[in-house]
Amino acid sequence: MNHYYIYYRVSENNEADAEQAVRSMQVRLACRSGVPGQLLKKRDDPFLWMEIYEQVQDPVRFERLLQQGVDEFDLDMFLETPRKVECFTGEIQRNSACAVG
């Protein structure tokens, strides 16, 4: 399975507009691809953002739809740095093997 982590720095002057645009793009991307996204902001650097897309089954199609969404919402106009896309493969384990108590 493929997992995408995309990070970039947004302009301080356009933070609210950037967040609205990214979240709107993610909704449209989820409708088109079936892959919901998350938007995170770095704890000590709130203008460094990361989009996360997990469990992507068809990376070629997903990357095409992602770029289409970025273009449609003109996300680059809100950024101070280019979007850096990283793709990792593997299964995500979501269980806890540790007993508490």
C-alpha positions as CSV (number, residue, x, y, z in Angstrom):
1,M,0.0,0.0,0.0
2,N,1.2,3.6,-0.7
3,H,1.1,6.5,1.7
4,Y,1.7,10.1,0.7
5,Y,3.3,12.8,2.9
6,I,3.4,16.2,1.3
7,Y,4.9,19.2,3.1
8,Y,5.4,22.9,2.4
9,R,5.5,26.3,3.9
10,V,2.5,28.6,3.5
11,S,2.7,32.4,3.4
12,E,1.8,34.0,6.7
13,N,-0.2,36.6,4.8
14,N,-2.5,34.0,3.3
15,E,-2.9,31.4,6.0
16,A,-6.7,31.4,6.3
17,D,-7.2,31.4,2.5
18,A,-4.6,28.7,2.1
19,E,-6.3,26.5,4.7
20,Q,-9.7,26.9,3.0
21,A,-8.2,26.1,-0.4
22,V,-6.3,23.0,0.8
23,R,-9.2,21.6,2.7
24,S,-11.5,22.2,-0.2
25,M,-9.0,20.5,-2.5
26,Q,-8.8,17.5,-0.1
27,V,-12.6,17.1,-0.1
28,R,-12.7,17.1,-3.9
29,L,-9.8,14.7,-4.1
30,A,-11.5,12.3,-1.6
31,C,-14.6,12.3,-3.8
32,R,-12.7,11.6,-6.9
33,S,-10.1,9.1,-5.5
34,G,-11.8,7.6,-2.5
35,V,-8.7,8.6,-0.4
36,P,-9.4,11.1,2.4
37,G,-6.6,13.5,3.4
38,Q,-5.4,15.0,6.6
39,L,-3.9,18.4,7.1
40,L,-1.4,18.9,9.9
41,K,0.6,21.9,11.0
42,K,4.0,21.6,12.7
43,R,3.7,22.2,16.5
44,D,6.4,24.8,16.8
45,D,6.2,26.2,13.2
46,P,2.5,26.7,12.3
47,F,3.2,27.7,8.7
48,L,4.9,24.4,7.9
49,W,2.1,22.1,6.8
50,M,1.8,18.5,5.9
51,E,-0.9,16.7,3.9
52,I,-1.2,13.0,4.6
53,Y,-3.0,10.4,2.3
54,E,-2.9,6.8,3.4
55,Q,-3.8,3.5,1.9
56,V,-3.5,4.7,-1.7
57,Q,-4.1,1.6,-4.0
58,D,-3.6,3.2,-7.4
59,P,-0.7,5.6,-7.1
60,V,-0.6,6.6,-10.8
61,R,-4.3,7.6,-10.7
62,F,-4.0,9.2,-7.3
63,E,-1.0,11.4,-8.3
64,R,-2.9,12.5,-11.4
65,L,-6.0,13.5,-9.4
66,L,-3.8,15.1,-6.7
67,Q,-2.1,17.3,-9.3
68,Q,-5.4,18.1,-10.9
69,G,-6.7,19.3,-7.5
70,V,-3.6,21.4,-6.8
71,D,-4.0,23.1,-10.1
72,E,-7.8,23.6,-9.8
73,F,-7.4,25.3,-6.4
74,D,-4.2,27.2,-7.5
75,L,-2.6,26.1,-4.2
76,D,0.9,27.2,-5.3
77,M,-0.2,30.9,-5.0
78,F,-0.4,30.4,-1.2
79,L,3.0,28.8,-0.7
80,E,6.5,30.1,0.2
81,T,8.1,26.8,-0.7
82,P,7.3,24.2,-3.3
83,R,5.2,21.2,-2.3
84,K,7.5,18.3,-1.5
85,V,5.8,14.9,-2.1
86,E,7.1,11.8,-0.5
87,C,5.6,8.3,-1.0
88,F,6.2,5.4,1.4
89,T,5.1,1.8,1.0
90,G,4.0,-0.8,3.5
91,E,1.2,-1.7,5.8
92,I,0.3,0.6,8.7
93,Q,-0.2,-1.3,11.9
94,R,-2.9,0.3,14.1
95,N,-2.9,-2.1,17.1
96,S,-1.5,-1.7,20.5
97,A,0.4,-4.7,21.9
98,C,1.1,-3.1,25.2
99,A,-1.1,-3.7,28.2
100,V,-1.8,-0.7,30.4
101,G,-1.9,-1.1,34.2
